[in-house]
Amino acid sequence: MIAKHLVPFSELIARVQCDPARKDSLIGLLPVLEHGHLEAQAFENVEALRLTDLVTFAVKEGSAYWAGLALSWLEAGFPIPVSLRSELLLVSQRSTLDQSLRHRAYALHRKIA
């Protein structure tokens, strides 16, 4: 059995902070979504991460994998920005995503309404 390899959260943040080119890039921060939102919010340098922007980016621009992780954060209690409402509706209508992901996005969309 192959174990899923996750970079420790503190190591991921250290890498992002050491590389100014990646610090402004949300793509470089997507692996933060592999950790729980409570862990991310508890980290001392979390304000530099722009977690709301990261979640929004993952929902709007990310693959099914990243969008799914972002939806998991929102379902687990991460604050849902009102600005994300229309994007959640678009995700719920994206036929390239699996049905369960679309249903999760629609449920979150309705939750904001």
Number of C-alpha atoms within 10 A of each C-alpha: 3 4 5 6 6 11 13 11 18 15 10 15 21 11 15 18 16 10 11 10 10 14 17 15 13 19 14 16 20 19 16 25 23 18 15 16 18 12 12 20 14 9 12 9 13 13 10 11 20 12 20 15 13 21 27 21 19 24 24 17 14 18 12 17 15 20 25 21 23 27 23 19 20 18 15 12 10 18 10 19 13 11 10 20 18 13 19 26 18 17 23 22 15 13 10 9 16 11 13 11 19 21 16 18 27 19 15 19 21 11 10 14 7
